[in-house]
Amino acid sequence: MTLPQIAPDRPVLIAGPTASGKSALALRIARDQGGVVVNADAIQVYANWRILTARPSPEDEAQARHLLYGHVPGDAPYSVGQWLRDLEPILQGPDRPIIVGGTGLYFSALTEGLADIPATTPEMRARADAELRERGLAAMVEALDAESRARIDTANPMRVQRAWEVLQMTGRGIAAWQDDTPPPRLPLDRVTPILFDLPKEVLNTRIAARFQAMLEQGALDEARANEPGWSPALPSAKAIGAAELIAHLRGEMTLDKAAERATIATRQFAKRQRTWFRARMSGWHRYTPEGAAA
């Protein structure tokens, strides 16, 4: 599975699991053909974890413009809708975007469209939390409109609660909001879409090597800087390895155990990514880097 022909005047989308080499390809295209590298990873937007989220290095950034990396405070929520809004001026700018990352929902919103569903207010979230806690999931499912109930995964409490919140806030079911999805901003036929596809064994080896490289590059010092204000509730706390390194710094586990657990968590995350990509990105060009096909 080789690279497709990459036209220099078309946007490029590069998706794939963590540690697959996406960013290196994006940089190569930008350096050889021109363009700006744009982040499509939900964790790399946060400013407080650079090494642990494998954001491009300062040396990489010196070779080509990189946008939407590290531009969000670690305690601020960030959504796919906000990402699309941040992306819009880039799409309207003079430089060809090379959009790269591992968050499939960002790419589906970009190429398929995203329903403009109102965000849940803190007050409604607290009310929904209490409803779920006091009455249970089945009652919350029963309170949904029939169309939304038939469409969502009713065994997933997060999906059910979100649908319940939308109905309570707006008087419309989440299915009705989804049916009003606007046209996509960048349909697949207007871009060069590339999906990294590496064998599981190759990817797992790369994941283990990359976490060790992160430690050598200063990930523990980065964790130490984050430790004073650390909370697992922070949006940026989803950075894989963050909780483990904080636990090590607090004397709760050895560094070897922290690295082992972070590597396992990364492998599990990559498996979920690959499953999602294969189910949702059948129209993308699959690419296996040279030397990674074994």
Buried (B, 14 or more C-beta within 10 A) or exposed (E): EEBBEBEEEBBBBBBBBBBBBBBBBBBEBBEEBEBBBBBBBBBBBBBBBBBBBBBBBEEBBEBBEBBBBBEBBBBEEBBBBBBBEBBEEBBEEEBBBBBBBBBBBBBBBBBBBBBEBEEBEEEBBEBBEEBBEEEEBEEBBEBBBEBBBEBBEBEEBEBBBBBBBBBBBEEBBBBBBBEEBEEBBBEBEEBBBBBBBBEEEBBBBBBBEBBEEBBEBBBBEBBEEBEEEBEEEBBBBBBBBBBBBBBBBEEEBEEEEBBBBBBBBBBEBBBEBBEBBEEBBEEBBBBBBEEBEE
